[in-house]
Amino acid sequence: MSNKLFKSKQTIKVIWFFLIFFCVLSFFLLPKLDEIHFAVESIFCFYGLFGFFAFIFIVLVAKHLIRPIVERKEDYYD
């Protein structure tokens, strides 16, 4: 059933519309609703930027520091 639902181009357009609408809505309204505890939180889109750069940091740490530790050689299981 779910395959038929997401094959319709109209359904996909409606889903994209609501996704973009709520992202834009939260982008502009949430900074006005939150209480500011620290000065850095008053920067526009602080939490979005912080999350983005934290994600990049985690990916880079995993790629360059953790991967060499847990990685096995190609012929490890042979």
C-alpha positions in Angstrom: 0.0 0.0 0.0 2.7 2.5 0.9 4.4 2.0 -2.5 1.3 3.1 -4.4 0.9 6.1 -2.1 4.4 7.5 -2.8 4.3 6.8 -6.5 1.7 9.4 -7.2 3.4 12.7 -8.3 0.6 14.7 -6.7 1.2 13.1 -3.3 4.9 13.7 -3.5 4.3 17.4 -4.3 1.9 17.8 -1.3 4.5 16.1 1.0 7.3 18.4 -0.3 5.0 21.5 0.1 4.2 20.7 3.7 7.8 19.8 4.5 9.1 23.1 3.1 6.3 25.0 4.7 6.9 23.7 8.2 10.7 24.1 7.8 10.3 27.8 6.8 7.7 28.3 9.5 9.9 26.9 12.2 12.9 28.8 10.8 11.2 32.1 11.4 8.9 31.5 14.4 11.0 29.3 16.8 13.7 32.0 17.5 10.9 34.3 18.7 9.3 31.6 20.9 12.5 30.4 22.7 13.8 32.0 25.9 17.4 33.3 25.6 19.6 32.1 28.4 23.0 33.0 26.9 24.1 35.8 24.7 25.2 33.5 21.9 21.6 32.2 21.6 20.4 35.5 20.3 22.3 35.0 17.0 19.7 34.3 14.2 19.5 30.5 13.5 22.1 29.7 16.2 20.6 26.2 16.9 20.4 25.3 13.3 24.0 26.4 12.6 25.2 24.8 15.8 23.6 21.5 14.8 25.0 21.7 11.3 28.5 22.3 12.4 28.3 19.7 15.2 27.1 17.1 12.6 30.1 18.0 10.3 32.4 17.7 13.3 31.1 14.3 14.3 31.4 13.0 10.7 35.0 14.2 10.4 36.0 12.8 13.8 34.5 9.4 12.8 36.2 9.4 9.5 39.7 10.5 10.5 40.0 9.3 14.1 37.6 6.4 14.7 37.7 4.7 11.3 41.4 3.8 11.5 41.0 2.3 14.9 38.0 0.0 14.0 38.8 -0.6 10.3 40.0 -4.1 9.3 42.2 -5.0 6.4 40.6 -6.1 3.2 41.6 -9.8 3.6 40.8 -9.9 7.3 38.0 -12.5 6.8 39.8 -14.7 4.3 
